[in-house]
Amino acid sequence: MSFDRPRETDAPPDDLALSGLRRRALAALAVRLDLHGLTTALTSGGLRVSNPNAPGCCPDNPHPCDLITCKAFALDGGRLWFFTSAGDPIGPARHVAEAVTYLRDRLVSSPDAFGVRKALAR
C-alpha cells in the first residue's frame, strides 16, 4: 500500500467492482458512438466524445465535445447512469441506445453542422 498516493487497488472491493462496471458501460457507449461518426476516448475521468465534422465554439474547442461519466444515481436507487460534464443526467447505463441518441443530437444538431448558417448567409 502506498502512503503518499492511493492506488486503484487500495480501494475497497465494492468500489473496484463498481469502477469495472462503470468502465464497461462507458466502453459500450463508446463503441456505439463510434458507429455514428463521433470520436471517443476512454480516459480516467470518463468518456470524451467529440464530433470532428462540426465546428466548435472557439479555438480552444475546435469541435463540439463533452466528457461523459457513469456513476450511481441516487434518484434511481443507486443504479448506474450516464452524466454530461455539467452533471446533467443522460439516462440509465443499461439504456445505451438512448444515450447515443441524446449525445448524437447534442453534438450534431448545431446550426453549423447542417449548414444552416451558410444557407442564411447567402
C-alpha positions as CSV (number, residue, x, y, z in Angstrom):
1,M,0.0,0.0,0.0
2,S,1.2,3.5,-0.9
3,F,1.2,6.1,1.9
4,D,1.7,9.1,-0.3
5,R,-0.8,8.3,-3.1
6,P,-3.7,5.8,-3.0
7,R,-3.8,3.4,-5.9
8,E,-6.9,1.9,-7.5
9,T,-6.1,-1.4,-5.9
10,D,-6.2,0.3,-2.4
11,A,-10.0,0.9,-2.9
12,P,-12.5,-1.4,-1.1
13,P,-13.5,-4.4,-3.3
14,D,-17.0,-3.0,-3.8
15,D,-15.6,0.2,-5.3
16,L,-13.3,-1.8,-7.6
17,A,-16.3,-3.8,-9.0
18,L,-18.3,-0.7,-9.4
19,S,-15.4,1.0,-11.3
20,G,-15.2,-2.0,-13.6
21,L,-19.0,-1.7,-14.3
22,R,-18.6,2.0,-15.0
23,R,-15.7,1.4,-17.4
24,R,-17.6,-1.3,-19.2
25,A,-20.7,0.8,-19.6
26,L,-18.6,3.7,-20.9
27,A,-16.8,1.3,-23.3
28,A,-20.1,0.0,-24.6
29,L,-21.3,3.6,-25.2
30,A,-18.0,4.4,-27.0
31,V,-18.5,1.6,-29.4
32,R,-22.0,2.7,-30.3
33,L,-21.0,6.4,-30.7
34,D,-18.1,5.4,-32.9
35,L,-20.6,3.8,-35.3
36,H,-22.3,7.2,-35.6
37,G,-19.1,9.0,-36.6
38,L,-18.3,10.6,-33.3
39,T,-14.8,10.4,-31.9
40,T,-14.4,8.8,-28.5
41,A,-11.6,8.4,-26.0
42,L,-11.9,6.5,-22.7
43,T,-9.9,8.4,-20.1
44,S,-9.5,8.1,-16.3
45,G,-12.1,11.0,-16.0
46,G,-14.7,9.4,-18.2
47,L,-15.5,9.1,-21.9
48,R,-14.5,12.1,-24.1
49,V,-16.9,12.4,-27.0
50,S,-16.4,14.8,-29.9
51,N,-17.9,15.5,-33.3
52,P,-15.0,16.0,-35.8
53,N,-17.4,17.0,-38.5
54,A,-18.9,20.0,-36.8
55,P,-17.2,23.3,-35.9
56,G,-16.8,24.1,-32.2
57,C,-17.4,27.4,-30.4
58,C,-13.8,28.7,-30.1
59,P,-10.1,28.0,-30.8
60,D,-9.8,26.1,-27.5
61,N,-12.8,23.9,-28.5
62,P,-12.5,23.3,-32.3
63,H,-15.3,20.7,-32.3
64,P,-18.4,20.1,-30.1
65,C,-17.4,17.7,-27.3
66,D,-18.4,16.5,-23.8
67,L,-16.9,14.3,-21.1
68,I,-19.4,11.6,-20.2
69,T,-19.2,10.0,-16.8
70,C,-21.0,6.9,-15.4
71,K,-22.0,6.9,-11.7
72,A,-24.7,5.9,-9.3
73,F,-27.8,8.0,-9.5
74,A,-29.5,8.3,-6.1
75,L,-32.9,9.2,-7.6
76,D,-32.9,5.8,-9.3
77,G,-32.0,3.7,-6.4
78,G,-28.2,4.0,-6.9
79,R,-28.3,2.4,-10.4
80,L,-25.6,3.5,-12.9
81,W,-26.4,6.4,-15.2
82,F,-24.5,8.4,-17.8
83,F,-24.0,12.1,-17.0
84,T,-22.7,15.1,-19.0
85,S,-19.7,17.1,-17.9
86,A,-22.2,19.6,-16.5
87,G,-23.7,16.9,-14.2
88,D,-26.9,16.6,-16.2
89,P,-28.3,13.0,-16.2
90,I,-28.4,11.5,-19.7
91,G,-30.0,8.1,-18.9
92,P,-29.5,4.7,-17.3
93,A,-26.3,3.0,-18.3
94,R,-28.3,-0.1,-19.3
95,H,-30.1,2.1,-22.0
96,V,-27.1,2.7,-24.3
97,A,-29.2,3.4,-27.4
98,E,-31.0,6.3,-25.6
99,A,-27.7,7.8,-24.5
100,V,-26.3,7.5,-28.1
101,T,-29.4,9.4,-29.4
102,Y,-29.1,12.1,-26.8
103,L,-25.3,12.7,-27.4
104,R,-25.6,12.4,-31.2
105,D,-28.4,15.0,-31.2
106,R,-26.5,17.2,-28.8
107,L,-23.2,17.1,-30.7
108,V,-24.5,17.1,-34.2
109,S,-27.6,19.2,-34.1
110,S,-25.9,22.5,-34.1
111,P,-26.7,25.1,-36.8
112,D,-23.3,24.8,-38.4
113,A,-23.5,21.0,-38.6
114,F,-26.3,21.2,-41.1
115,G,-25.1,24.3,-42.9
116,V,-28.0,26.5,-41.7
117,R,-25.7,29.5,-41.1
118,K,-24.2,29.1,-44.5
119,A,-27.6,28.9,-46.1
120,L,-28.8,32.0,-44.2
121,A,-25.6,33.9,-45.2
122,R,-26.4,33.6,-49.0
